[in-house]
Amino acid sequence: MDFELNEEQRMLRDMVRSFAQNEIEPVASELESRHEFPRDLLKKLANLGLMGMTVPAKYNGIKTDYLSLSITLEEISRSLPSLAVILSVHSSLFCYSVNKYGSEQLKSTYLPKAAAGEILGAFSLTEPGAGSDISALSTQAVRREGRFVLNGTKAWVSNGNDAGAFILFAQTEAGSGGKKLSAFLVDRETPGLRVSKIEEKMGLNASITTDLVLEDCEIPEDNLLGDEGKGASIALHCLDCSRIGIAAQSVGLAQRALDEAVAYSRQREAFGTTISQIQAIQFMLADIATLTEASRLLTYRAAALYDLEKPFSKAAAMAKLYASEAANKVAYQALQIHGGYGYSREFMIEQLYRDARVLSIYEGTSEIQRMVIARFLLKE
Ligand SMILES: Cc1cc2nc3c(=O)[nH]c(=O)nc-3n(C[C@H](O)[C@H](O)[C@H](O)COP(=O)(O)OP(=O)(O)OC[C@H]3O[C@@H](n4cnc5c(N)ncnc54)[C@H](O)[C@@H]3O)c2cc1C
């Protein structure tokens, strides 16, 4: 088994790492503290081709393997976890689903703009009354004179305020319990679509998350993705893949927390020595380094299985479960190593600790990942 990245993947990792150090680091904490969406950084990512990593060359993208996308998200997350989730939703959920399920017309209209960073994509599945249980979605899409008319309220839409287009899920048959869920592309300019609320969140503050209201929002029939009534399997397949991206975001966050803890332990003195010389601190560092590396291996394995076109869903759920929970443990211990200063906004670990919390919640909670894994175990 080969645990090495190939030359192209190493070059990409080094390029993204130096971009993160030179372009993201200098502005990251300012963006977070001002709750400012990183529009300039997204333009720069687009100039590097990184907004089109799931877009084929035919639509002006640089479609890479999933491991390359994971490495990119990991490196970006190390500097600004908010930017990693913005890019992950755009790439793994929006561009990926348009490319896989959209008509030729939708692909040629939206993918080149998405790859060029002219539009950002969002993915709107969750509703105020339905998160883990997508059969409870209540947004309706009704056919009328060759169009679909959408009505309902969506919740927790990452990129909601800035997206140029949304992948949006709605019931095409009332009371069907999710059996007639369908997926649509809704352009931002569609009359009847509006952002109703921006969430005040605990962390990831540079990633803006909104509610959406749809009131007699009419879209062309061609904006249906895949077959009518197949929305649930489209949502589950897209989330299977994008979970690998959230695992990668978790790895990057954990790595940064570890880096911060090592650096702090080397310079903080107590009892006449640096705290790095105290065995209790060394053990904490050893534990969090091991958690981080195990998360990375699970994440790369899930991405590699996807790239080899092998069954990857169980591996993706394991990677997401393990890496997101590990990132929380790592951030907790790394903050402990900082003592009282870890509780101060002046130290990055305080932000990482807050940012980590959502990783085991979005794109399927840890409980849902366990259900997915157990289902495979009992079927095997
Ligand atoms: C910052 C942020 C960004 C987000 N971005 C997006 C986005 O871009 N698009 C989008 O569609 N959604 C997004 N979400 C929504 C997110 O995916 C949901 O919050 C998540 O899926 C959980 O749904 P819920 O909040 O309704 O919790 P619920 O489903 O109500 O779950 C509540 C609790 O019950 C547990 N639970 C539920 N069912 C079971 C079960 N059968 N067995 C065991 N435990 C169970 C859950 O694990 C959880 O602990 C985002 C959320 C956040 C916080």
The ligand as a MOL file (V3000), in Angstrom:
LIG
                    3D

  0  0  0     0  0            999 V3000
M  V30 BEGIN CTAB
M  V30 COUNTS 53 58 0 0 0
M  V30 BEGIN ATOM
M  V30 1 C -22.7350 26.2250 10.3000 0
M  V30 2 C -23.6950 25.2970 9.5870 0
M  V30 3 C -23.7050 25.2400 8.1990 0
M  V30 4 C -24.6050 24.4220 7.5320 0
M  V30 5 N -24.6340 24.4280 6.1560 0
M  V30 6 C -25.5890 23.7170 5.5040 0
M  V30 7 C -25.7320 23.8150 4.0740 0
M  V30 8 O -24.9650 24.5000 3.3890 0
M  V30 9 N -26.7710 23.1500 3.4910 0
M  V30 10 C -27.6420 22.3870 4.2050 0
M  V30 11 O -28.5590 21.8260 3.6110 0
M  V30 12 N -27.5170 22.2570 5.5520 0
M  V30 13 C -26.5300 22.9130 6.2160 0
M  V30 14 N -26.4160 22.8190 7.5900 0
M  V30 15 C -27.3840 22.0060 8.3280 0
M  V30 16 C -26.7810 20.7360 8.8920 0
M  V30 17 O -26.4540 19.8400 7.8720 0
M  V30 18 C -27.7770 20.1700 9.9180 0
M  V30 19 O -27.7500 21.0510 11.0280 0
M  V30 20 C -27.4620 18.7540 10.3290 0
M  V30 21 O -27.6720 17.8690 9.2710 0
M  V30 22 C -28.2990 18.3050 11.5350 0
M  V30 23 O -29.6540 18.5830 11.3390 0
M  V30 24 P -30.4700 19.3640 12.4850 0
M  V30 25 O -29.6890 20.5590 12.8680 0
M  V30 26 O -31.8590 19.5600 11.9990 0
M  V30 27 O -30.4640 18.3920 13.7260 0
M  V30 28 P -31.5230 17.2180 14.0130 0
M  V30 29 O -31.6800 16.3740 12.8140 0
M  V30 30 O -32.7290 17.8400 14.6080 0
M  V30 31 O -30.7490 16.4090 15.1280 0
M  V30 32 C -30.7170 16.8030 16.5050 0
M  V30 33 C -29.9280 15.7440 17.2650 0
M  V30 34 O -30.6050 14.4780 17.1600 0
M  V30 35 C -29.7250 13.5090 16.6150 0
M  V30 36 N -30.4780 12.5840 15.7730 0
M  V30 37 C -31.4080 12.8830 14.8240 0
M  V30 38 N -31.8770 11.7620 14.2550 0
M  V30 39 C -31.2430 10.7280 14.8580 0
M  V30 40 C -31.2970 9.3070 14.7230 0
M  V30 41 N -32.1120 8.7170 13.8420 0
M  V30 42 N -30.4920 8.5620 15.5010 0
M  V30 43 C -29.6600 9.1580 16.4150 0
M  V30 44 N -29.5710 10.4830 16.5930 0
M  V30 45 C -30.3570 11.2620 15.8360 0
M  V30 46 C -28.7000 14.3040 15.8160 0
M  V30 47 O -27.5100 13.5750 15.6090 0
M  V30 48 C -28.5240 15.5220 16.6940 0
M  V30 49 O -27.6420 15.2150 17.7350 0
M  V30 50 C -25.4970 23.6090 8.2800 0
M  V30 51 C -25.4710 23.6450 9.6760 0
M  V30 52 C -24.5930 24.4800 10.3430 0
M  V30 53 C -24.6120 24.5150 11.8440 0
M  V30 END ATOM
M  V30 BEGIN BOND
M  V30 1 1 1 2
M  V30 2 1 2 3
M  V30 3 2 2 52
M  V30 4 2 3 4
M  V30 5 1 4 5
M  V30 6 1 4 50
M  V30 7 2 5 6
M  V30 8 1 6 7
M  V30 9 1 6 13
M  V30 10 2 7 8
M  V30 11 1 7 9
M  V30 12 1 9 10
M  V30 13 2 10 11
M  V30 14 1 10 12
M  V30 15 2 12 13
M  V30 16 1 13 14
M  V30 17 1 14 15
M  V30 18 1 14 50
M  V30 19 1 15 16
M  V30 20 1 16 17
M  V30 21 1 16 18
M  V30 22 1 18 19
M  V30 23 1 18 20
M  V30 24 1 20 21
M  V30 25 1 20 22
M  V30 26 1 22 23
M  V30 27 1 23 24
M  V30 28 2 24 25
M  V30 29 1 24 26
M  V30 30 1 24 27
M  V30 31 1 27 28
M  V30 32 2 28 29
M  V30 33 1 28 30
M  V30 34 1 28 31
M  V30 35 1 31 32
M  V30 36 1 32 33
M  V30 37 1 33 34
M  V30 38 1 33 48
M  V30 39 1 34 35
M  V30 40 1 35 36
M  V30 41 1 35 46
M  V30 42 1 36 37
M  V30 43 1 36 45
M  V30 44 2 37 38
M  V30 45 1 38 39
M  V30 46 1 39 40
M  V30 47 2 39 45
M  V30 48 1 40 41
M  V30 49 2 40 42
M  V30 50 1 42 43
M  V30 51 2 43 44
M  V30 52 1 44 45
M  V30 53 1 46 47
M  V30 54 1 46 48
M  V30 55 1 48 49
M  V30 56 2 50 51
M  V30 57 1 51 52
M  V30 58 1 52 53
M  V30 END BOND
M  V30 END CTAB
M  END
